[in-house]
């Protein structure tokens, strides 16, 4: 009976591994395509008197995601 449990565990572990690999294969091409589609933007120089906070589009997107 212990061999039966071991093979059942192995089967579930194998199925989980295959599922994770399939998900990774499905996600990676779209991520690479998105990365290559974005134009390279030169970063802005840092402010002379400190204070590096800037309200960028990314920050605005984050604030929108936190609204309940």
N, C-alpha and C positions, 0 to 999 in steps of 0.2 A: 504494500500500500504506500510506503514512503517513496518508492520509485514512481508511482503514479502521480503523487503530489509534486514531485520534483519535475516531471515532464510537463505537468499542467502549468507550473510556475514558469518553466522555460518557454512554453508556448506564449503565455501572456507577456513575458518580458520581450520575446522576439516580436510579437505583434506591436507592442509599444515602440520598440526601436524602429520598426518599419514605418509606423505612422509618423513618428518624429522626422524620419528621413524624408518621407514624402512631403511633409509640410515644409521642410527646409528647401527642398527642390522646387516647390511651387512658389516660395517667397523670394528666393535669391534672384531669379532673372528680373523680376519687376523692380527689386531694390537696385540692382545694377543699372537698369534702364533709367530709373528716376535720377540716380546719381549722375549719369552721363548726360541727361537732358538739361540739367540745371546749368546755366551759364556761370562761368567763374566771375565772382564779384570781389574786387579788391577791398580789403577791410579798411574802415575809416581810421585815420590816425588818432591816437589817444588824445584826450583834451589836455591842454597845457597846464591847467590849474587843478588837475585831479577830477574826481567825480565822474566815473565812467558809466553811469547809468544812462541808457538811451531807450526810449520807447520805440522799439523796432516792431516789425510785423510779427516776428516770432513771439515777442513779449505780449503783444495784443492777442495773438492766438492762444497763448497760455492763459491769459486772464479770461478769455471767453470760455475756455474749457473748465474753469473752476466755478463758473456760475451754476447755481443749483436750480 
